[in-house]
């Protein structure tokens, strides 16, 4: 082999090697990223990061598709039609047991799900009457169980509601009928009086309270499930391994967005209005939703590991999964830790 060829080989290796190092350190060329999210305020950090231009500035070209539940978004990830998932944590864990390689790289919010009830149940559920007695009395007086709307089995809303009914208040299953609907459909059902109660998230809670003051909050997030984990950012394993710099850019943008929502909610409002308002929900309603205690913004995925394990164990008790999905391998906090260090240096 000639010395001339060897010198060229060394030069090419140096050039491509330097390029690879640059990408690993966070430089991303234009990269399409397909994101599946649910239309709740817990996903607001994604919408803020996109509108602020932090994703694009990092070389990402996001397209966002909205789904009506976490399980449906997981199905999209399983089919390979989304690269990034922004919805509840438990569908991710269940999906992993079925071969869907999703890894949680950031949290966005906790304590999101709350329970609201219409006039027939709101009084008894807030006047000190034990919920088990309130639901029993409703069935005795009406001749049917109370209808409660929530999302599909495997979702966080379904799990929270089941925990509150079964474990916290020991409600007789004969006294309630759980209807599994999409997020918007559950909200419309309680507003139309088609159900007596529903699990909702912001901005649904603020919308409902404004449109019908007789519908009242009867159980907050931590009442439904202690330490209730919520919306997360998860990435398909193949995408993560092929594009680590892109994932770092994504997580860094989410961390910045969570901080902005906490400290500059007015600046975050236009992104929320564009993503969730749809020309129907007013800025005033969304402003109230951003200030609502029903959504607590948290980016650190490590803070929800224990509560996620507890929730997954309860889902096994419900029969949603045969064995409790492990939390090992579910969380990848490296990107958050890097983003945190980057934020501290700014």
Secondary structure, DSSP 8 states (H G I E B T S, - for coil): --HHHHHHHHHHHHHHHHHHHHHHTT---SEEEEEEEESSGGGHHHHHHHHTTHHHHTTEEEEEEEESSHHHHHHHHHHTS-SEEEEEHHHHHHHHHTT--EEEEEE-EES--EEEE-HHHHHHHHTT--HHHHHHHHHHHHSS-EEEEE--TTSHHHHHHHHIIIIIS---GGGEEEEE--HHHHHHHHHHTSSSEEEE-TTHHHHHHHH-TTSEEEE-HHHHSTT-B-EEEEEEHHHHHH-HHHHHHHHHHHHHHHHHHHH-HHHHHHHHIIIIITTTS-HHHHHHHHT-TT-EE---GGGGHHHHHHHHHHHHHHTSSSS---STTTB--HHHHHHHHHHHH-
